[in-house]
């Protein structure tokens, strides 16, 4: 083989190797959880149920120790995802089963319930939570662009039946928070937890707080 | 000899004629372009005229553009003229335009240095004046503002950035905190910008206000709204995953409407305000997340509410007279 031919082959192999590295890197970077569809089969004018749970550690996957939200799909199965399809201009009945412990929060303003109707904590009216009292606040469910903020009161960290691995069951220690809100027009609306619960990360805002699928995601409102 | 002298004379005449032509084209085009820009485009240049500072920024931009346009036009005119008129193919070898070598042309060099110096120093003086006169021109001046408005009644509004939203505290109304930014028209406002976590940047676009939000720092920016309406607030410092979603809208309302909103909201949020840390110009965020346990920089564990507002200062009440005017 001539010198030129050898150089061409080497160049091609190098290009293929670079291409593979870029492909794998992009595939990793663009990985996102599945979108759970709660919009298909929806009848106009009827409300939609959105059932969520928050856990202190997901227990599986590439970050088993990370705190996370889970969502129940239409078949009643818990899915590890924070991307949800919801129908536009529809009332959403939200139930959040909060299994994580709480703490004071960085900004107590996030203890205020805003932008939703009929917020209840374990069957009692919920308007404002002082995170310096009781078990504090574990997480929030907040959609800034819709003005929605609901604090999720923490469970006792030393509870006997404290859930360590998702999905947690109704028999384990939890708080039940319910409320309703109305979806706006078609679009994608970012939601997140405002408690810096990414423990081990500076200011608590790394890791699960910066990764879609754990403590933030998108309401994908569809027609 | 006589032929050479005649040829040099002809060159000089041609050069003078060319320079006059260039100058004429330049002056006419510059005047037309400047007038068109100033009267047609100028009033629409962002950020608009929603506040004193925004109008100042628009004026500054327009002045700079009007100064810059003739310079650009001179370069383009000269270039165009050279390409068309002095193209080699248009002349015989002995007719080719001959200029004076720039190295020995003292008059040209002196004029060039003098004109550029005047332009640069003039713009420096203009820019400095325009920064100082409108009290910092809407930019963050740090915790001890150098240029302050002369007005007595200044409404302080604290802007708090956190990943990933803005909230606002109104110390003159009991220190309530809300995600709504409502400001009164025709009132001097001091935005006190800070952060609870990383560096953000408070950019109230149509108000012409832009100030970094640094944790532990009270960055003051003054503004005086002069038009009712909505303005956009964005974070202008890349601050993480949802930086792009960190925006909302503020509203300039009449002083009466503002006073009504502020007092009503103060009452409505009273229960939440009680649980907030005492009002302070800066807050000390915990470096360790929600409930500590992993201390990277020897910062104390999560600040209790009493420590949280350790730098509490007394804030002069926002004058009711301004609100009712």
Interface residues (C-beta under 8 A of the other chain):
Chain A: X101 X103 X104 X105 X106 X107 X108 X109 X111 X112 X114 X127 X128 X130 X131 X132 X136 X142 X144 X145 X147 X190 X192 X194 X195 X196 X197 X198 X199 X200 X201 X202 X203 X204 X205 X209 X210 X211 X212 X216
Chain B: X160 X162 X163 X164 X165 X167 X177 X178 X179 X196 X197 X198 X240 X241 X242 X245 X246 X248 X269 X271 X272 X275 X276 X277 X285 X286 X287 X288 X289 X290 X291 X293 X294 X296 X302 X304 X305
